[in-house]
Amino acid sequence: MRDVVTRLLVWSLSPVGTLLNAAMLVVVMIGAGVRWDHPFLWLSVGVFLAACAYFDILAYIARKRHGLTAYQAGEAVMERIWGPRQEQAEEEDA
């Protein structure tokens, strides 16, 4: 389960994941009743993409500064949130 969540995290933090999330935002907002030609829809999507681009760039810089691949960075985040893997915890206890 942890590997699946790590891969989802890596995917969602990528620029491709950002575009997919923006597309889903458009679908949800149109489903909620916002007209596709309404400026509020595109302003919301623009703000979302700008904020995500800022965070994607910061994450990329931090990842490169530490010399990590995207998957290694995802693993580091998962270890920070959920603690070390079960195998690692057992090895440290022994």
C-alpha positions in Angstrom: 0.0 0.0 0.0 2.8 2.4 0.9 4.4 1.9 -2.6 1.1 2.8 -4.3 0.7 5.9 -2.2 4.3 6.9 -2.9 3.8 6.5 -6.6 0.6 8.6 -6.5 2.4 11.3 -4.5 5.2 11.4 -7.1 2.7 11.5 -9.9 0.6 14.3 -8.3 3.7 16.4 -7.6 4.8 16.3 -11.3 3.9 18.9 -13.9 1.8 16.3 -15.7 -0.1 15.7 -12.4 -0.7 19.4 -12.1 -2.2 19.6 -15.6 -4.4 16.6 -14.8 -5.5 18.2 -11.6 -6.3 21.4 -13.4 -8.4 19.5 -16.0 -10.3 17.8 -13.1 -10.9 21.2 -11.5 -12.5 22.4 -14.8 -14.7 19.3 -14.9 -15.8 19.7 -11.2 -16.5 23.4 -11.6 -18.6 22.8 -14.8 -20.3 20.0 -13.0 -21.1 22.3 -10.1 -22.9 24.7 -12.5 -20.2 27.2 -13.7 -20.6 28.0 -17.3 -17.6 27.2 -19.4 -17.5 30.7 -20.9 -17.6 32.4 -17.5 -14.4 34.3 -16.7 -14.5 33.0 -13.0 -13.8 29.5 -14.2 -10.7 30.4 -16.2 -9.5 32.8 -13.5 -9.7 30.0 -10.9 -7.9 27.6 -13.2 -5.2 30.2 -13.9 -4.7 30.9 -10.2 -4.5 27.1 -9.5 -2.0 26.6 -12.3 0.2 29.5 -11.1 0.2 28.3 -7.5 1.0 24.7 -8.6 3.8 25.9 -10.9 5.3 27.9 -8.1 5.3 24.8 -5.8 6.5 22.5 -8.6 9.5 24.7 -9.2 10.3 24.9 -5.5 10.0 21.2 -5.1 12.2 20.6 -8.2 14.9 23.0 -6.9 14.9 21.3 -3.4 15.0 17.9 -5.0 17.9 18.7 -7.2 19.7 20.5 -4.4 19.7 17.2 -2.4 20.4 15.1 -5.5 17.2 13.0 -5.2 15.2 11.4 -7.9 11.4 12.1 -7.9 10.8 8.7 -6.4 13.4 9.2 -3.7 11.8 12.5 -2.8 8.4 10.8 -2.6 9.9 8.1 -0.3 11.4 10.8 1.9 8.0 12.5 2.2 6.3 9.2 3.0 9.0 8.4 5.7 8.4 11.8 7.2 4.6 11.3 7.3 4.3 7.6 8.2 7.7 6.9 9.6 10.3 4.4 8.3 9.2 1.2 6.4 8.5 -1.8 8.6 11.6 -3.6 7.4 13.8 -0.6 8.3 12.3 -0.3 11.7 12.9 -4.0 12.4 16.5 -3.7 11.3 17.2 -0.7 13.5 15.7 -2.5 16.5 17.9 -5.5 16.1 
